[in-house]
């Protein structure tokens, strides 16, 4: 039986529908009247870090090559006849997919032919087709992709940093794996990973825009067949609180050195709460956001340029606050950031600055509800994290300056920080 529940928000004067489909899949539909476009995401809670796992009923853990989640994402678009992109060309939809550290998502946007496009999405994700010949061909394609990213300074700055911070956690490995690791991927391993992670208990469909519940259910009823749900147990090595090294460098062709500074959090539980994540976002903005005194001072002193940014980077078993940008004097940037952290530790966060940044974040959050792609992706992420989409508004409203000061002290330890630097190879004098 299919159960439908409407979830309303009085502030937004808006609502979406949470559907427990008879197939076992969770479906979210967020209708937006008077919108011309629609956006759909079909996601699985399966990412690059999931390299060691077992399902209920099995005694032993299975270890698979690094990069297999991303490899599987590529292969699902293929079929024995017409690949998914060729089929989407006929409906006019724009399709894509991505693999992150903790999930894989398949998506499309369209302004017409919604039902046909949704049918294609649910069809190709539900019907894998792998052979040893097509796997070997893909190894070559993805191998080229890996080599290309190894020469991409912005991408490499992140992974050089992660390898400098993390001893054991698989987040230190590139999402696509390595040329060596993907050479061990077989059709049988792909089917094993697919059958493990692409099951109703581990997946969800989110749709937003010019759609109705009836339209979505019409296609879901046709395409989503009941499937056995499996409980999955993941295994990770214990990660030390310390970092591997304070500074790590790599030589690539860059106009100006690219740096990334990460403060590794000594986490007590594998997952961060939504409240902690939102606190971290506010805290980073107060510390070094575009309206902060630190940002302004570093900009005026030509230590940074407008590429400077901050990011709260977290997932299962890892958490870090990251500052990145371009600078010829990256060591001075690190010193300034460390000094600002130490100062705030002593004085506490200014109440006025906190309220200003909190209002900014609230405004950004409200604006996200006007974007069908933001809505769909947020519905998937919230569900995988055990939260509701509208929870964000309530939680943000509840955050106080005391929460921010607590978060600062628990998450920032200068001793547990690393810096990556991507720079040109030094010329011999």
N, C-alpha and C positions, 0 to 999 in steps of 0.2 A: 504493500500500500504506500502511496505517496502522500506525505504530510507537508503542508505549506503553512508557514508562520510569517506574519507581517511584523517588521521591526520598525518602529517609528521614532523620530526625533523631533521634539516640539520646537527646539531652537531653529533648526533648519527647515521646519515644516515640510519634512521629506520622510520617505520610508523606502525600505527594500524588503525583499522576500527571501527567507531562508527555507530551502526545500530539502527534505529527506526523501530522495527519489527511491522508488521501488527497486531499482537496480542495486541500491546500497550507496550510490554516490551522493555527495553533498553538492547542492546547486544554490547559487545566489543570483538573484535578478534584481537589478536596481533600475527601474524604468525612469527615464528622463523625458517628459513630454516636451514637445517642440524642439527636440534635438534632431539634427539631420543624420548624425552618425551613430554607429553602434560599435562596441568593443567587447571581445570575449577572450577569456584566459582559461585554459585547462591546465592545471598544475598538479605536480606531484611533489611531496616532501622528500625529495631525493636529490642530493647535490654532490659536489666533488669530494666532500669530506667523508662520505659514506662508503668507505672501502673495506670495512670489516663488519659483518652482520650475520644474524641468524633469524629464522622465522620460527614461530611457535611450532613445536613438534620435532624440531631438529636439536640435536645435542651439541653439534659442532658449529663453530663460526666459519663463515666463508670469507676468504680474503680475495679481493679482485684487483686488477691493475689500476693504478692511478689514471684518472681521465676517462673512465668508462661511462660515467653519467653523461658527460658532454658528448662522447662518441655515440651513445644511444640516442641522444637528442637529434644528432645529425641523421642517423639511420632511419628514424621513424618517419621522416618525410618521404622515404622511398617506398615503392610498392612493386608488385610483380608487373604491373601495367604502367599507369600514369602516375608520376610523383605528385605530391600535394601542391607544390608551387604551380605546376602546369594546370591543375584543377582549379586553383584559386584565380588563375589568369582568366578563366572563363566567367567567373562571378564578379570580377573587378575588385575583389577584396585585397588588402595589403596584409600579408602573413609574415610571421617571424617566430623565433623561439630563442630562449636563452637558458643557460645553465649557470647557477650561482654556486656558492659554497654549500647551500643547504636546500635548494629546490631547483626544479626544472619546469619551465612554463612554455606552453605553446599558445599562440595568440593570433588574432586577426582584427582588423578594423575595416568597416565598410559603410557606405552610404546607401546601399541597396543590396538586394539578393541576400538578406541576412540569413534566412532559413537554409538556403543552399550552402552558404559559407560555414554555418555552424555544423551542418551535416558532414561536410568535408573534415572539419576539425575533429569531431567525435569519431569519425571513421578511421582516419589514419593513425590517431593516437591509440585506438583500440585494437588495431590489426597490424602487428609488427611483421616485417618480412626481412629476414637476414639469411644470407648464404655466405659461405667462406670466400667466394669470389668477390662479392660486393663488400665484404669486410676488408679484404686485402686492398681493394681499390680505395676505400675510405681511409685506411691507414696512411696512404700516400698523401691524400688531400689534407688530412688533419695534421700530418707531420709538417707539411709546408706552412700551415697556419701557426703551429707552435714555433717554428723557426722565425716566422715573421714577427710574432709577438716578442720573441727574445731580443729583437732589435728595436722594439717600440719603447722609448725612454719612460713615458708616463706609466705604462703597464709594468715595466720592470722595476721602477722605483718602489711600487707597492710590494712586489714579491721579494725583492732584496730586503725590504724592511721586515716582512713577515718571517723570512728565514733568519733574520737577525734577532727577532723577538722570541720565536717559538722553537723549542727543542724537538718536540714529539708530535704535536697536534698536526693533522693533515692539512690544516688551513695554510701551512707553509708551502704546499705544493700547488703549482699552477693548475687552474681549473681544468685545462685541457690535458693535463698530465705531461709526460715527456715523450720524445720520439721512441725511447727505449720501452717505456711502460705500455704505450698503446700497441707496440708490436706483439704483445702477449694477449691481446683481445681476440676472442674467437666468437663465432656465431652462437655457440652453446652458452658462453658466458653472458652474452647480450640477452639471450632469452631468459637466463636465470635471474639477471638483474631486473629485467622487465617484469617477469612474473612475481618477483618479490615486491617491488616498489610501486608498480603500476596497478594497484588494487584499490577498491573503493575506500577502504579505511585510511588510505594514505594520499587521496586525491580530492580535488574539488574543481568545480566549474563556476566561474563568475562572469556575469554578463551585465553590461550597463549601456544606457543610451536609448535609442528609439526602438524599444522592444517591449513585449508584454510577456507575462508569465506563461500565457497560453502558447505563444509562439515557441518559447524555449522548451516547454514540456512536450509539445508536438514532436520536436526533433529528438529530444532526450528519450522519450518513450520508444521511438523508432530505433535509435542507435545504441543506447546504453543497455546492455544485457546484464542480468544478475551475475555477479562474479564473487568468488570466495574472498572474504576479507582476511587479511593476515596481520597478526601482531608482529612487529619487527623490533628486534633488539640490536642496537648499535654498540660497537665496542671501540673505545679510544684509549690510547696510552695515557697515563697520568702525566700532566703537564706541570713542570716546575714553575714557581712564581717568578723566578729570575729570567733575565733575557740571555740570549746566546752571546751576543757581543754588543758593545755600545755604538759602534760605527761600522757600517759595511758600505763598500763602494763598488761601482761597476763602470767600466769605460764604454761609452757609446758616443755616437756623433750627436752632440747637442750644442745649441748656440750659447746656452748658459746652463750651469749646473742645476739639476733638478734634485730637490731634497724631499724627504718624508720623515717626520719625527713621530714616533709612536710611544705612548705611555701604556704599557701592558698592565691590565688589571688582574690582581690576584683574586680570582673569582671563587666563591665558596660553594656555589651551585652551578650546574652546567648552563642554565638559561637565565638571561636577564629579564626582569619584568618590563612591561610596557612603560610603567612609571619611571623606572631607572633609565630607560632609553630616552624618554622625553626630557628627563632632568639633564642627561648628558648633552642633548642637543642645545638646550638653553645655556648650560654651563660653557660649552665651546663658543657659543655666540658672545657671551659676556667676556670670556677670556680673550678671544682673538677674532671675533666677527668684524665685518666691515664698519660697524659703528663704535668699536671699542677703541680705547686710548692706545692700547698696544699696537693694534693694526695701523692706526694713524701715524704713530711715532715711527714704526718700522718702515712705513711707506715714505714718510718725509725724509728719513735717513738713508733712503735708497737701499735698504736691506732686503726688501721684497718688492714685488710688483703686483699687478691686479690678478695674477694667476694664483695668489696665495688663497688657501682654503682650509677648512677643517672638516673632519668626518668622525662620527661615532661608528666604529666598526665592531660588530658583534654577531655572534651566532652560538651554536651549541659548543660549549667548552672554550670559547675564546671571547675576549673583549679588550678593545684598545681605543684610546682617543688619539686621533691622528691629525697632524698639521703638515701641509705640503705646499710646495710652490717652487719658484725659481729664485736663485740668489748666487751671487759670486762670493758672498760672505755668510754661508750657511751656518758656520760655527757660531757667529754672532747672533744669528736668528735663534739658534738653540739656547744660547745664554739668556736672551731677552725673554723667551717663553718660560724658561725655568725660573727666572727672577720674578716674572708676573705671577706664576703659580705660588711661589713662596710668599710673595706679598699678600695674595688673596687668602692664603692659609692663615696668615697672622691677623689680617684686618677683617676678613669675611667679605662676602659679596655685598655690594651696595644695593640697598632696597630699591632705590629709584631706577638704577640700571636693570635690576631684575624685572621690575614691573614693565619697563619699556620693552625688553626682549620677550617677555612672556606674551605681551599684547601682539608683538610682531608674529610670533609662532602661532598664536590663535588665529590671526588673520590669514596666514598662509594655509593653515589647516582648513579653514572655511572655504578658501578659494579652491582647494583640492576637490571639493565636492561639486565643482562645476566642470571637472575634467573626467570624461568617461574612462580614459585609460588609467588615471590615478585611482578612481573608484574601484575598478575591476582588480587591479594589482593589489590594492590595499585590502580588499575583501579576502583575497587568497592569503596574503601574509598574515592578516589578523586571525583567520581560521586556523592556519598552521601553528600559530602561537597560542591558540586557545583563548582568543579574545574576540569581541564583537567590534564591528567597524565604528560604531558611535562611541565606544569606550574612550577613544582618544580625547574627545572633547571634555568629558567628565574628569578624566585624569589630569589633563592639562590645567583645567580650572582649579583643581585641588592642590597643585604644587605651590609650595611656599619657599621663601628665601632660605629658611632653615633647611629645607630639603636639599637645596642647591649646595649649601655649605657642607652638609653631610656627605653629599655625593663627591664633592671636591676632595675631601680628606680620604674617602675610601677608595677612590679610583685613580688618584694621581700620586705616584711614587717616582721621584726623579731617578732613583737608583735603578728602577725597573723600566727604563726607557732606552730606546734605540733610535739611530738615525741611519737612513740609507741616502747615498749620494750617487747620482748618475752624472758623470762628467767626461769631458774629452780626455783621451790619453795624453798625459803630460809629455810635452815635447822635450827631447834631449837638448841641452844647451851645448 
